[in-house]
Amino acid sequence: MSVKDSSGDLAAQAALIRTGLPTMNGADALVPYALFAGAAGLIWGGANMAPRACVAVVEAAMRHDWISAREIWRSIEPAMSLIWQGDYVQSVYAAAAITGYGAGNPRRPLARLAAGKLDALKVALESLIALESDLA
């Protein structure tokens, strides 16, 4: 038995981890912090936009190399924070397309990401795209 926490509340997630139940982090914006707190794993839709960088941050955390994890996270964080603010599914699809990992469009009833948010997402992805390319 395990539990998934997507609340975005790191204190609540840490309390779940302390129960001893394997706790899966489902809040993209909390990935490195949840790993540091002892999360058993991640359910991370945002990883679809930059899988290499996301694996790199997890590998650094597994080595307890928190300095490297934080350095990698600096490139990932702007996009993860932005997608977490709303239009999550649409943002993940749009970001995956922008970074070259596209999977089509969201299923109905969801529409494509609005143009204004798409522009902000492109800006948030700049350093992540560079990191993803460096890790290729």
N, C-alpha and C positions, 0 to 999 in steps of 0.2 A: 504494500500500500504506500502511496505517496500523495503529495499534494502539489498543485500548481497555484502559484500566487501571481496574479496580474494586476494587483491593486495599485502598483506604483508607489507603495508605502514601504520603504526599506525597513523601518522599525517593526512594522507588522510582519514582514517577511522574516526578519531575524528572529522574531518571537516564534514563528512557525518552525524555523530551523532548530531552535533550541529544544523543541519538543522531541527531537530525535527522528521525526518522520523525514524521509527523503523529500526535500522541497525543491521544486522546479521553479525557476524564475521565468515569468512570462511578461515582464515589463522591460522592453528593449532599452529604455533609458537608464536602467539600473544594472546592466550586465556586470561590469567589473566589481561593483560594490556588492552585488548579490554573491558573486563568486568568492569575494573576500570574506563575506559573512558565513560562507559554508554551504551555499546552494549546491544541490546534488547535480543540477544540470540546467539547461536552458531550453525554452520553447520560444524561439526568436525569429519571428517573421522578417524582421529587418535584415537578417543575415542574407536574405535573398539578393540584396543589392551589392554586397561586397563579401562574398564568402571567404576569400583569402585573408582579408583583414580581420574578419570575425574569428576565424580559426586561430590566427596569430595571437589575438588578445586572450583567447581561452587557453592556448598552450602556455603563454607567459604566466597566466594565473595558476595553471596546474603545476608549474615549476616554482610557484610562490615568488616569482620575479615581478613584484608589484610595480617597480619603477618602469620596466618595459611595458607592462600591461597598461599603465597610465599613459605612457608615451603613445602607444598604438591607439588607445581610446581617444586621445585628443583629436585624431583624424576622423574617428567614427562618431563621436558624440554629437556634433552639430546636426547631422542627419537624423540620428536616433532620437534626439530631443525634439526635433521638428515633427517627425512622423508621429510621435507619441502625443502631440498636442491636438490631434484631431484628423479625421479623414485617413485613419491608419491604413486600411486595406488599399485604398486608392493611392496613397503615398508610397506604399511598398511596391505596388505594381509600377508606378511611374519611375521611382528610383531605380528599380531593376532594369527598366528599359533604358534609362539615362546611362547607367553604368555598363550596359552591354549584356546583361543577364535577363533580359525581358522574358516574360511568360505570358504575353498577351494583355488582355484587358480584364478588369474586375468583372465578375458575373453580375447580372442584373439582380437586384434593382440598383446596384451601385453604378455610378457613372465614372468616367475618367476624372482625374484630378483637375480642379479649376485652374485656369491659366495663372492667376495671381499666386497661388500656392506652388504651382509648378516652377515659377521663376525663383521663388525663395528656396525651393528644394534643390534646384540646380546650383545655387550659390552654396548651400550647406554641404553639397556633395563634392565640391572642388578638391579639398585636401584628401578626401576618402578615395576619389578616383585616382589621384596620384599615388597614394599608398597601395591601392589594389594593383596598379600597374607595376610598381616596384616589387611587389611580392610574387608577380607572375613568373 
